[in-house]
Each structure stands twice: as structure tokens, then as C-alpha cells.
Amino acid sequence: MMQHKSFLAGQRVTLSITLRMFGWICRVLIFAALLTSCTLVVWAQTYTIFDPAGSAGTAAAAVDSTGKIVGIYFDSSDIFHGFLRRRNGQLISFDAPNAVVTAPIASTPAGLIAGYYRDSTAYAYHGFVRHSGGRFTTFDVPSATETVVLAMNEIGQTTGFYVDAANAVHSFWRDNNGSVVTFDPPGSTATTATGINDAGWIAGYFNDTIGVRHGFLRRSNGHFVKFDPPFSKITTANAINDNGRVTGSYFDASNVQHGFLRNANGSFVSFDPVSSTGTVPTALLREVKEVMRPMGIVVEPDVNVIAAELIRDIESVSRKEKLKTVLQSRQRLNPTIHRGLIAALENARRDTANFEEQLSKDFHEFPTNGKAHQRLIRERMAEQPEADLAEKRRLAADFKNAVVRQISYDDAKNLILANEWLGNMGITEFAFGLFFGRHLAGTVCFGRTAGATSICGQDNSEKVVTLCRGACVHWAHVHSASFLISEACHQMTKKGYHIFVAYSDPAANEVGTVYQASNWLYCGMTRPKKRFRTPDGKIYDGRKIHCLTRDRTGGSLKVKRTRADQKKLLIEQGCEFLDGTPKHRYVGIYGDRRMKRVLRRALKLEVLPYPKRQQVCDTTSPEFDYTLGELSNSVPDAVHVV
């Protein structure tokens, strides 16, 4: 371990540089498993070792939700530089202007990198934000002699501490537009903000008038909450996630250091790894799929969620493996257990046959009448009993009653599985809901896919996200789909996403009318992708072949094959390879005028006229596509203008 030590206005700052740090590991993320319980979950892992060119020592500081890593390295002259490692392995070295030390501490999906640097003249520390194109914005808190940025959220807001002319330490919040707010908890003589979430809540620690250190939480409205874990005499809060959970460490009366997790309700969990003599957690998983549900919003559990879970349970690989293990060693079975297992399997077979018969009685495949699958689901759902239907229709009649906000993964799943023809959540990372009053009327989901990120060039790849799932219920306003898309995309721009890609599947009778109504650009058809069908009738994307070439069951690599060998093996196992169908591709660009102009010019795909849907006999209701219910009706400009 090599260390570079310096002094910052009376505060000692230590930069610990670990030689050849493993990529994808940010600070002490192993403690992120403690977000919901004290159970530590370990996945099978592979490691990628990397160093920027010319590095004599490399340390990763942070990894964002898109897989970008930022950190610091020093060269043979002991000059400290910042680096960015993209998910594809590309390494970019950079330095803040006139810097002898450049220390990035966080990045956003939009490509912003924040941190602090030390200048080469006064050897003072300053804050910086590096933009995706490489441009730097350097700053100091007004009246500060030195400024250190310690955290940034995905919106681009930063926090940290600064030192004033009297050598006192205070904290600050800096908005992404450059405005700064300084603060100290009541009774503080020195304040250090260490973490900020997307809601603008800040966590940190401060020293009181007698020198005792406490943790604090500052809400976005400026309200402070002071806290200390039970039995703590010194508390240091290090990070906060989007659920309001805070992690850090504390010393007890015996001067033993422990880790803690403070839940949003104020309760604490204290923890230490086995044999630990000191525990210092410094980071939390963002939990982007677990947005807090607003009070008063009630979403009834849907039977489709139960059915999807039942499918996974019935087809459980773990269950099959257990049965195989028992069969191989059945001679060692206790006769009582042996008899019980036979009876259980017999009962399960009888029950399964009965359930299958009843489910098959009224099952119908999607008809080939030209209607979009999504529309057919809507029509079928409209025939089912609906609680509070009159109230829902009354509220949905006017967009003055409509609100679009980010919702939890589980709330989105309830609606998507019931109303979206694909019947799964795909690559969902962010979900937004359209509410009329307290009733959820529609959901749109976003996630990132590697194939779409290059459509506006490598420099804009972090601004790209895929609209992967969405649906509206049958009682929603006729223009709900485009209204929801527009509002959700505008809210996603605050997270740094400005380029949205969506696909419509002709195999499901879709042409993408809702995207046309939302003024998105039509960029032609995708190339068809190979698929394969297993002997049990399941169809998988051809990209899954690569996943099957590696078998890491149990945490270690057991099998490694080439793609060609894996494909040959699948054919031998009875799999049938199929030609996929190309899909319609749409691109929506959101942001201010300059942003839209720049990204439109950077678009590498040809923009074509909108495709038309073949007319069907029944035109009594709007047509819906697989994302949100594809509206064939025109939509007022006030609703759908991007």
C-alpha cells in the first residue's frame, strides 16, 4: 500500500492508493448487501485488472449505474491524474486545469464527473465538474479558501466541505446550474458532507461544541436530523442512497469501530464482518428499482405477478437439481422420507393435471386479425370487473387530474405484467407511473442496452436509454400513452438521459403509432436477430448462446465453450434455430433547444417517413402497441410536443 499525504487548511487529507485495484469495485461495496438485512450475499465473480497508461499505482473511487469507473492514479513523477474507464474497457486519462492532483470521486450516467483538484500555484484545493465532452467547470464556494467535493448524485448535484478564511470547516450543496448553498447543522463547529442522493438529501458528520462527532441527515428542504447509533461515542456517516438509508461507522466505549446502517425510519443496524477489528463501510447500492411509494397510493397485487412467480417456481432449476441429486443417491433414503417423497410427487402430478385442464379450457392465442396484441389485452381487460371504475373514468377524463412520477419496480411490475403483451419487465431500471388521483393508469419503463448506445456517437453514449416496457389500463384517457411518454422522458433528462430508443414489433401487429404521436424520429427497421426454440417450446434470443458457453454454477467456472460449440450442442439437444423478425426503431430526443440540435446532428441513423398500419375492420377504439398502448388517434400538440 502506498500513500500520498498532504494537509488541507488544518485538516489532514490522506489519499490511499492501492496498487492495481480491481475494476467494478467502488470503495467498500461489499457492505451494500446490508441494505435490507444483515445477510451478506456473494455472487460468482470475475475480476478485470486494469491500469491507465503510465500508471505506477491505480485506485478506483466510484462506479455508476452504467458501469463507468472513475478514480485516480499516479505516474512515475508522483503526479496524480484522474481516469475514466468506460464499460467497454476504454480508459481516458484527464487532469483539471493547472492541477498537480486531480481526484474524481463520482460520475453520472450522462457522463458528468465530479471531484476536487490541487492547483500548481497556491497548492489549494478546488472543486471541478468534467463534462462528457471533456470540458471542465472549476469552482469554489464563495468566500472559501479551499473547496473539496466528496459526492455527486445522478442529477449532477454535488456536496462536500470548504474551509473559510478563519480556517473553519463548513459544508455546501451545489446545484447542477452552479448555484451554491452553504450549511452547518445546529451546534456544529466543523461540518463534512459525504453523500447525496437524487432527492437532494445529504448525509455527513459534524463536531459539536465539545468536540464530539455526530452523524447528520439534511433533507432537501433544509431540515436537519442529528443521529448516533446506540452506544456510539464517535459517529461518521459516509453515504446515503435513494431510499434515505445512511451507512458509516462508529466507535463504542471500548474504542472498537463498527459499521452501521441507518434506515429511513431512523432504526439502526450495527454490523461487523467475521473476525473484524474495525469496520468502515463507505458506500451503498443506489437501489434504483426501489423508489419510495408516496403515502396514500395503493396498488393492488395483480394475479399476473403471482402467475409469473408460479411459472418460475414450477420450472425451477434448483428443484430439478435437487430431484436429480436424490435420484442418484436414492438407495440411501430413509424409507419414511422415501415414501413421503413419492406421495408428494404423485399428489403434485395429480394437482398439476387438474390445474392444467382448467387453465386450458378458456385459453386463446392472440388472433391474427391485424389488431395489435396490446390492444387485444386492453379489450380483454375491459371486460373484467373493475373496482371504482366510475371514479377512475371521471378522473381520467381530464389531464388536470394527472400526475407523472417515478414509482417502484414492484408497482410498475403489477401493471406491466397484467397489461403488457411480453409479460415481463425486461431490462427495467427506472419506472414512471401516470396517476389520475390515487389510481395508477399507466407505466413506462427505461433501461440501458449496449446495442443502442452508439446511435449518436461514442461521446453521447451515456445519454442513451431504451424505453423497454410500458402499458396503459383500459380506463385511462385516450391520450395517456403520449402524455406519459413525454412527461417521463422530461423527468429522465434530469438524470442525464436525453436520447430515447424504442422498438415496435410487427410480429405483434405494431407500427409504433404512439411514438409517431409523440413526434419521435423513425429510423427504419432493425436487423433480424436469430432465436432458438428449446424442446420444451421456449424461445430464446440468440444472444443467450454466449451466456451458455460459460457454466459457473456454484460460483466457479466449470465449463467454457466457444459459441460454435455451444450452438452445435444446442442442436444436438433438439433445439431449433429460427430467423427473427426485424423491428421498427424510433428515437426521441429531449432537452433544451441546444441539446436537441446537437444530438439531432449527431444521430447516425437515417430518418425515414413513418410506416403506416394496414386498416382493420374494427376501428371503434384506439390501437395500442407493446410499449404503452399505441394510439392511432392524433394527439394535441400541448401533450406530445418533445
N, C-alpha and C positions, 0 to 999 in steps of 0.2 A: 504494500500500500504506500503510495507517495502522496504527500500533502503539500499544497501551496497555501501559506498562511499570510494574511495581511490584516491591517487594523483599519476599521472604518469609524472615524469620529468617536473614539472612545469605546466602540463595540468591536469585539474580536470576531472576524469573519473567517471561517475555515472552509476552503474548497477541497473536498476529499476526492481525489482522482483514483478510481480503481482501474488498474490496467486491464485492457481488453474486456470491458463489460459486455455481458450478454445482451443482444438486442431483444426488443419486445419486453424488457423488464424495466419498470419505472419505479425507482425508489424501493419501497418495501411492499410491493403489491401482493405479496403472499398473504398479507393480513386482510385483503379485500374479501376473502371468503367469510369474514366475520360480519358482513353487512347484515345478515338476517339471523344468524345464530353463531355460536362458538364452535361449530363444526367446521373443520378445515377440509376442503375438497381439493384433491390433487388430480389433475388431468395428465394423460400421457403427453409428454412434451418433447419437442425437438428444439435445438438451440442453433442460432446463427451467430457466429463470432464475426465482428467487423471492426474496422478502424478506418477513419479518413486517411487519405494520402498524407504522408509526412508526420503522422501521429506518433508521439512517444508514450502516450497514455490517453485512454478514451473513457469517458463516463457518460452513460445515458441519463438524462434528467427527467424526461417525461415521454409518454406515448399517448396520442389522442385516439379518438374513437374510430379514425380511419386507418390507424396503423402507422402513422408518421411518428418518427422518433426524433427528438431534439436533445442535444447535450453539448458537452464541452470536451475539448482535447487540447493537449499542449504539445508543441513541437520541440525540436532539439535545442532551440534557443529559449525555452521556457516561456514562450508567448502562448497565451490561452486564446483559442478560437472557438467559435460556435459551429455546430454542424446540424444538418437536416438529413435524415435518412428516410427516403420515401418507401412505400410498401414494396415497390418493385426492386428495391435494393440500391437505387441511385443515391449517392452521397454528395451533398453540397456543403462546402465549407464557406463560412462567411465571418465578417468582422464588422462591428459597428464603427461608424466614422471616428477616426483618431483614437482607436481603442488599443490598449495593451492587454486587456482582459475582456472577453465577450462571453457572457454566461446566459444562454437561453434557458428558460425554465418551463415553458408551456407552448403548445401550438393549438390551432383550431382547425376544423375540417376545411374552412375557407382558405387556409394557407397562412394565416397570421402567426407570427412567432413573437413572444414577448420575453423579456428578461432584463438584465442590467449589464452595464459595462463600465470599465475604469478607463478614464482618458489618459493620454500620454503626457499631458502638460501639468495639470494640478493633481493628478492621480486621485481624482474624486470619482465617485460612483454616480451613475445616471441611469434612468430607465430608457428602454427602447421597445419599439414595435417594428418588426420586419414584415413588410407586406409580401404577398405571393410573388410579385414580380421582382423582388429583391430590394425595393425602396425602403429606406429606414425613416422612421419618425422617432427622434430622440426627445426626451422631456425630463423636466424636473418639477417637483411640486413647488408652487410659488413660495418664496422665502426659504426654501430648503438649501442647505449646503451640499447635501448628498441625498440621492433617491435610489432605493432598491426595490425592484419588482419581484415579488415572490409567488404570484399566482395569477392566472388568467382563466376566465370561463370561455365557453364555446361561442359566446356572443362577441367576445373581444374586449370585455371589461377587465381591467387589471387592478390589483391591490398589492400592498406591501408596506414598507415603512420609509420614513425620511427623517433626516436629522436637521434641526433648525440651528440658528446662529448661536443659541445658548447651549448647544450640544445635547438637547433633549430629543428623545425619540418619540415620534407620533406615527400614525398610520393614515393611509389615504385610499380612496376609491377613484379610479379614473374611467370615465365612460369611453366608449369607442369613438365618440365625436371629439374627444380631447378635454372635456370639462372634468374638473377635479374637485372632490370633496374630501376635506381632512377631518379626522375624528379621533377621539380618545374615549374609552369607557369612563364613567364617573369614578373619580378617585384614582385614576391612573397617573403614574409618574413616567412610564415608558410603555409604549404600545407597539406590538408587532402583529400585523395581519398576515396570515399564512395561507388562507384558502378562500375561494369564492365560487359559488355555484351559479347556474344560469338564471336563477331568480334574483341574483344580486345579494344574497345572504353571504356574510363574511365571517370567517372564524379566525381566531388568533389567541394571543395571550397578552397579559399586561402585568406590570408590577404595581402593587398598591403603595400607600404612603409609608408602610413599614418594611417594604422590600419583598413582600410575599407575592409569588406569581400565581395568577388565576387564568382560567380559560374564559373566553367570551364569544358570544354569537351576536353579530349585528345584523338585524333584519333590514330589508331594503327600505323600510320606512324610517330608519334611523334608530329604532328601538334596540337597546342592549339587553342581553341576558348574560349575567355572570354565572359561571359554574365551576365546580370542582368535583371530581369523583369521590365517593366515600373513602375516608382515611387518607386523602391526599394532603400533603403539605406544600407541594410544588406541582402545578398543572401546566402542561404545554399542549395546546391544541394545534394540530398540523394540517388538517384537511377537512373539507366539507363536501358532501355530494348533493345531487339534485333533490334528494329526499329529506334534506336537512339533517342528515346524520353527520356527526363530527368524530374524528379519531385523533389520537395523540397519545401522550404518555404522562405519567405522574410518579412522584416519589412518595413512598409511605413513611411512617415514623421511623422505620429502620433504615431509611435511605436506599431502599430497593426500588428500582424503576420498573413500572408495569405499563402495559398498553391498555387503552380504554376505547370503548365505542359509546358515544352518547347518542341515543335515539332521538327522533324528533319530538317525542313526548316528554323528554327530559330524563328518562331512565338510563342507567349506565350498565355496561358490561365490561368487567375487567378481565384481562387475559394475559397469558404468557405461554410461549411455546415450551415444550418439554425441555427441562434442564436449563432454561434461560436464567441468566443472572441479570438481565436488563433488556427490556422490550421497548422499542421505539417505532411504532407504525407511523408512516408519513403520507399514506395515500389511500384513497377509497375508490372502488369501482363507481362509475358515474351512474349506473342503473338507469340508462336512458329509456328502458322499457317500462319503468315503474314510476310514472308520474303520479303525484298525489291526487286522489279523486276529490273534487270540491264537495263540501258539505251539502247535503240535500239532493245530490244526484244519485238516483237509484237505477241500476241496470240489472234486470232480472237475469239469472243464469239461463243460458239457452241450451235446449236439448241437443243441438248440433255439437256443442262443445263436449257434452257428455258422450255423444256417439263417436266423435273423433278420438277421444281418450280410450273408448272401448275398443276401437279398431287397433290402436297401438297395444292395448293390453292383450287382445286375442292373438295378435301377430308377434308378440314379444319374443325377441331372440333369446333373451335371458331365460324365459320359460322353456323354450325348446332345448337350450343348452343344459338346463337342469334335468330335463327328462332324459336326454342322451346320457348324461353322467350316471343317472340312476339305472338306466337300462344296462350300461356297461358293467355295473357292479351289483346287479340285482340279486346275485346269489348271496350277498352279504346282508340283504334286507331283513330286518326284524319281521317275522310273519305278520304281526299285528299291523305294522306300518305298511307292509306289502299289500295286505288285504284292503287296508284303508285307501291306498293309492289307486288300486284297481276300481274300487267303488266310486271314488271321486271322478276318475276319468269316464266311467260309464255314465254317471249322472250328468257330467258336463256334456257328453256326446248327445244324450237324450234332450237335455235342455237346449243345446245349440241347434239341433234339428228342429225343435219346436219353434224357436225364435226365428230361424231362417225361413221356415214355412210362412209364418205370419208376416214377416217383413217383405217377402216376395209377392204376396197377394196383390198389393196395390202399388208396386214399384213400376215406374215408367221411365224409359230413357228420354233424353231430350229429343223432341220431334224434329224432323227435317222439314220444317215449314217456312224456313227463311227468317224466322224471328231469332233475335239474339238470345243466347242462353240466359243472360242476366234478366232480360225482360220476362222470360218464361218463369223464372224463380219469383219475380215480383208478383206476377199474376197469380201464381200458386199461393204465395204467402197472403195475398189479399183475400183469399177465400177462407183463411183460418180465423178463428175468434181472436179479437184484439182488445186488450184492456184499455179503457179510457180513450177509445177511438174518436169519439166526438170532440173531446178536449184536444187531442193531438191534431186533428184536422183543422180545428179552429185556430190553434196557434200557428200551424204550418201554413196557413193561408196568407200570412204577411211576414216578410223578412225583418220587420221591426222587432219581431219576437225571436229572431235568430241570433245565435252566438256560436262562433267557431273558436275552439280552444284545444290545446294539447290534452290528450287523455292517456290513460294507462294502456299497456299492452293487453291486459286481460279484458278491459272494457271494449277495446277495439275487436278483440277476438270474438266476443259474444255476437257482435253484429256481423262481422265478416263471415264467419262460418255458417251463419244462417242465411245470408243473402248474396254471397259471392260465389260464382259457379265453380271456381277452382277448389274451394273448400279447405283452404289452408292459409297461413299467414305469410308464406314466402320468406323474404329477406327483411321483414319489417324491423326497423329500428326506431322510427318516430311515427306516432299516430295522432291524428286530429279528428275531433268529433264536431258535428253540426247539431246543436241543441235548439229545439223550439221549447222555450220554457225549461222544464226539467227533463224533457224527453229527448233521448238520443235518436236522431233521424238519419244520420249518415256518418260514414267514417272513411278517411283516406289515409293510406299508409305509405311511408317512404323508407327506402333502404338503399345501400350502395352496392353496385355490381362493377366488377373490374372492366367488363366489356364496354360500358357506356362512358367511362371517364375521359376518353380521348377525343370526344366529338368536337370540342372547342380548343384542342391543343393541350399539351402537357402542362403549360403554365396555368391553365384554368381547370385542371383535372379535379382539384379539391372542391370546386364549386358545383360539381355534378352530383345529382342524386336521382334515383329511379322512383317514380310513382308505381309501386309494386302491387298494391291492393286497394280496393275501395268498393263501397256499395251504399245505396240509399234504401230506406224502407219504403213500403208501398204507399204509406200515407203522407210522405214528405211532399213539400212543394214541388211543382213540376220542374222548376229551375234549380233545385237544390244541388244537383251534381256540379254544375259550373260555378255556382256560388261558393260551395265548399272548396273546390279546387283552387279558386282564386284566393280566397282568404287563407287557406292553409299554406299555399306557396309563398304568399307575402310574409307569413309568420316564419316560414323556414328561411327566408332571406336573413332574418335576424341571427340565425345560426350559421350564416356564411354560405348557404346554398342559393345559387341563382340560376342554375341550368337544370331543368327537369325533363326527364325522358320517360315516355310511357309507350306501351305496346298494346295493340288490339289484334286479336286472333281471328282470322277469317274462318278457322275451323269451328269457332263458336258463333259464327254469323256476325262478327263485329267489324266495323269500319272505323271506329274512333270518332263518332259524331260528337261526343261530349268534349273532346279536345278541339274539334273544329269550332264548336260553340264558344270555346274559351280562347279562341284566336291563337292556338298553338301552331307551330310550323310542321307541315307534313314532310317527312324526309324519306319517303319511299318504303320499300319492303326490306326486311332483314334477310340474311341468307338462311336457308332452311338448315336446321340442326338435326343431326342423327339422333335417333332414340332407339331403345331396345325394350322388348317385352319379355318378361321372365315367364317360366312355365306356369306360374300361378296367375297370370293375366295382368300383372302390374307393369306399367310403362314408366321407364326412367329416361331422363335426359342423358345423351351420350357423354356429357362431361363427367358423369358418375363413374365411368370406366377408370379414369385416372385415380379416383378415390379408392377403388377396389384393388389397385395394384399394390397397395400397402396395407398390411394387416397388423394393427397394433393392439389387438385385443389383450387386455390385461396390463397395458402400459408399456410393453416392449415390442419392438419390431420383429414379427415372426415370419412374414412373407414379403418379398419385394419382387415384383414382376414388371416387365415392360408393358406398355399399352397394347402392343400387338399380341403378346402372350395372353394378357388378360382378356382381350376380345375373343381370341381363339378358345380360351377356357369357357367363356360365357356361351359360345356357340355349342361347345361340347355338352354343356349343361342344359341345352334345349332352349336357349334364348334366341329370339328372333329380332333382327335389326330392321328398323323402319326408317323411311325418309320422313323427316319432319316437314311442317308447313311453314313458309315464311310468314312473318307478322308485319302489320302496319306499324311504322315507327313515327312518333310525334315528339317534338321538342318545344318546351315552353321556357321562355327567358323572362326573368323577373328582376326588378331592381329599379334604380333611378334611371333617368334618360341616358346618362353617360354609360352606366353599366350595361344597359341593354344594347346600346350602339356598339360598344366594344365587343361584347360577346357575340352579337349577331355577325359582325365582321369576321370573328374568329371561327365561326361554325364551319366545320369541314365537310358537312353533308349537303347534298343538293336539295334545295327546297322545291317541291313539286306541287301541282294542283291537288286539292283534296279529292280522295276517292269517293265515289257515290255508292249508296246502298241500293240494291235491287228492290223494287217495290214489292211489298207483300199485301195480301188481300186485306188483312185486318190492320187498320190504321187508327183504331179508336183510342189508343193510348201511346205514350211516348216509348221509344225504343231505348234499351239500356245495353251498354257494353259491359265487359267483365270487370272494369275498374269501378265505375260509380253509377252505372245505370245510364246508358248512352242516350242522351236526349236528342231526338230528331227535331224537336221544336226549336225555333230561333230563340235566342236569349237576349234580354235587354242589355244594351251597352254598359249600363251602370253596374251590371252584375258581373259581366265576363271580361271586361277590358283588362289586359295584362299590363 
